[in-house]
């Protein structure tokens, strides 16, 4: 999963100085392992944040860049040039839970409407700045995905929600929407147990419960069967009482599902689980059919492969 770090800086007195520093960053980060992209925000309008975003192939590679001496020296150099970093690097991982108080929206702007989009977005930012807890908005031009990205920051999640659901925002949105080819798309978040959450117009949309249940069963059944065959005898052989053996197996299973199995399978089923992209009946039925096939294959394997049968 790709990972993005957004760093917000104080506005430079001379934009050319920031542009020169940005060039230095690009030259350095392009040589880093896993580098994908680097983009500076649109900051000509005073209400908008001056920010830089770097994208890497994975969260580990992103953190390797953020921890390296080169990036730390570049941040120090920015402060010397007159635009210090205003907050710690904000890390956003594709499909993971969004940092508290942060919303990222993708906007597909109609050709020739870029100027109108920026102007109306400035009005939207001005309206947001009047809300308690508001910390800033950064707007990034089209990158690899071909869409504009807006990152809105509030101190807490309830404060962000208050803004997203406010009549003040609803009043300013129509001019912004008039410059788009389709409505805003909010970055999705997927919980460890396969529920994808999107915020659309301030209202959460979640993976239907039946899809999450089907995904959970897809992972849980093989895990229980394998644990019963291979793990349970080992723990019992070490002298553990049945009540303790069951508890240890459950701890192992939950940990394995939480941090490895469910996130992996959820990535494979990302589109099906998405409450927006996966809402089409065709996609829902196709995903359900695949899940049923997986059930059938698993049942057939455990019914016919003797070495996997714990009752033998």
N, C-alpha and C positions, 0 to 999 in steps of 0.2 A: 504494500500500500504506500502511495506517495505521501510525503509529509512536507508541510510548509512552515517556515518560520517567518513571522512578520515582526519587524522592529520599527518602532515609532521614534522619530527624532524631533527635536525642536526645529522650528522652521529656520533655515539659513537666511541671513541677511542678503546674501548674494546667491541666487539660484545656481549660477555657474559654478560656485564653489562646491555645492552639493553634487552637481552633475559630474564634476571632476572626481570627487570621492566615489561616486557610484561606479565610474569607470574603473577605478582601482579595485573595487569590490568584485566587479565582473571578471576582471583579469585573474584575480586570485581564486574565486569560487569555481570558475570553469574548469580548473585543474583538479578540483576535489573529487574523490570517488563518489559515484552515484549522483552527481549533479544533473539536474534536469532543466531548471530555468531560474532567471533572476529578473525582477521587475520592480520599478519604482512607481509609487502612487502618483496620481494626478493631484498636484498640490498648488496649482496656480491660484485657486480660490482660498482665501484665508480660513474659512470654517473647516476645510478638509485637512486631515493629518498629512504630514510629510513622513512617508514610510517606505520601507524596502522589504520585499518578500523574496525569499529563496526557496526553491523546491528541490527535494531530493527523492531518490527512488524508494527510500525507506526511512523510518523514524530513527533507526540506529545510525545510518549514514548522515542524517541531518544533525543529530546530536554530536557526532564526531566533528562536523564542521563548526558547530557552535562552541565546542570545547577547545578547538585548536587555537594555537598562539596567533595564527594569522588573523582570524576573526576578532580576537580580543584586541589586537593591535590596531585593526581598522576601526573598531569602536572608540578606542582611545584617540585615534587620529581625528575622528569626527568631532569629538569634544574639543580638541585643540583648534579645529577649524571653525568652531562657533556653533555647532549644532549637536549637542550631547544627546545621548539616548535618554528618552523620557521614562521608559519602563523596560522590564525584562522582556526577552524575546518571547513572543506568543507562538506556541507550537500547535499546529492544527494537522491532525492525521486523518487521511481519507477513511471514512467509515467509522472512526472512533468517536467517543463522546466529546462534544465541543467544550472548550474551556468555559467556565462559569461566566455568565454575563456577556457572551460573545455570540454574534450571529454573522454568518457569511452568506451573502446572496449573489447569485449569478444572474446577469442581465444580458439578454440578446438584443442589442440596439440596432434599430433600422438604419440602413445605409443613408448617410447624409444627415442623420439626426443626432450625431455625437455631441455637437455643441449644445443642442437643446437638452440632451440627457444630462450633461455636466451642470448646466444652469439650474435645471429643476432639482438635481441631486443636491446642489448647494442649498437650495431653499429647504429641502427635506432635512439636511444636516442642521441648519439653523433652528428649525422647529424642534429637533431632537435635543439640541443643546440646552433647551429651557427645562428639560426634565431632570429631576434629581437623579444623581448617580451617573449621569452621562460623562463618558471619558473621551470619546472621539470616534471619527469615521474616516476610514481610508478607502479610496477608490482606485482600483488598478485597471489599466487598459487591457484590451483583449490579449491573451497570451496563447498558450498551447491549445486551450479549449475553445478559443475564438469568442469568448464571452467576457464582458466586464465583470469585475468582482468588487463587491462592496463589503467591507468588514466594519461592523458596528460594535463598539465596546461600551458596556455599562459596568458599574461597580459590582452589582449582584444580578442574579438571574431574574428575580421578581421585578427589579427596576427595568431590565430589558423587556420583559413581557409587558409591563405597563406601557412602555412606549410603542411596542409592536401592535398592541390592541387599542391604542388611544384614538379618539376621534380627530385629534390634531394631525396624526400621521395619515389617517384615512382622507383627510381634507386635502393634503398636499400630494397624495399618491397619483391621482388621475393624470396630471401633466407629465409625471415621470413615466407612467404606463403608456402614454400616447407615443413615446419615442421608442417603444420596444416592439419586437416582432412577436413576443409571447411574454406571459407574466413571469415575475420573479421565480427563480428556483432556489430554495434554501438548501444548503449542504446537509446531507443526511448524517445521522449518528446511529450506530448499531451497538446495542448492548451486548454483553458477553453471551447472553443466551438467545441471540438471534432476533431480537425485536429492533426494527429500524424506526427511528423517530425523525420526522421532519417538522419544521415549524413553517406553516403557510399562513401569511397574514396574521401572525401572532397566535395562531391556534395549532396545537400539536396534532399531527397525524401519525398513527402508529401502524405497524404491521398487524394485520388481522390476527386474532388469537389462534385461529385454526391453523394458520401457516406456521406460527411459532411452535405450536404443539406438534405438528407434523415433522418439523425440523428437529425438535428435541427427541422425538421417538426414533427418528432416523439414526441419531447418534447414540442414544441411550441403550437401545436393545443390543447392538453388537458389543458395547462396552460391558454391559452386565454379564453377557454370556462369556466373554473372554476373562473377565475378572473371576467369575465362578469356576472356570476351568483352570486358570493358571495362577492367579493371585491368592485366592482363598486357601488352597492347599498349602501354599508356602507359609502364610500367616498362621494357619492352624498348626502346621508342623513346628513352628517356633514356640508353641505352647500357649498361644493366645486363646482365651475362653471365647465361646461363640459370640457373646454380647460385645466383646472387644474387637473380635475379628470383623464383625459386620461394620462396626464404627470406623475402623481403619480403612476398610474397603471403600466406604462412603466418602471419607475424607479424600482419599486418592482419586476417586471418580469425579467428585465435584471440582477438585483442583485441575484435573486433566481437561474436563469440559470447559471450565471457566477460562483458562488461559491458552488452550491449544485447540481442542476439537471443535467447539462451537464457533469461535472466531474464524477458523479455517473454513468450515462448511458454510458459514454465513457469507463469507466472501464469494464462495462458489455460487451461492444462491442470491447474490446481492440484488439483482434486478427483480427477482420474484418476491423478495421480502420488502422491497421498497414500497411504501404506502402510496406513492405517486406513480412511479414508473410501472410498478407491478399491479396497479389497480385494474388494468384492462382484463376483461374476462378471458381473452385468449392466453395472456401470459399466466394468469392465475391457474387456469386449467392445465396448461402445459407443465407448469411447475409441480402441480399436484400429481399429475400422471407420472412424472419422473420420480417423485417421492414414493409412490405406490410401487413402481418397478424396483426401486432400491429395497423397499420392504420385502418384496417377493424374492429378490436375489439373496438377501440376508437370511430369510427363513429357509430357503432351499439349501444354502451353505451349511447352516447349523443343523439342519435335519439330515443331511447326507454325509457330512465329513465327520467321521468318527473321532478323529483326533481333537476336534473342537467341542465335543459333547462332554459336559462335566458330569453327567449322570452315568457314564460308562466307567 
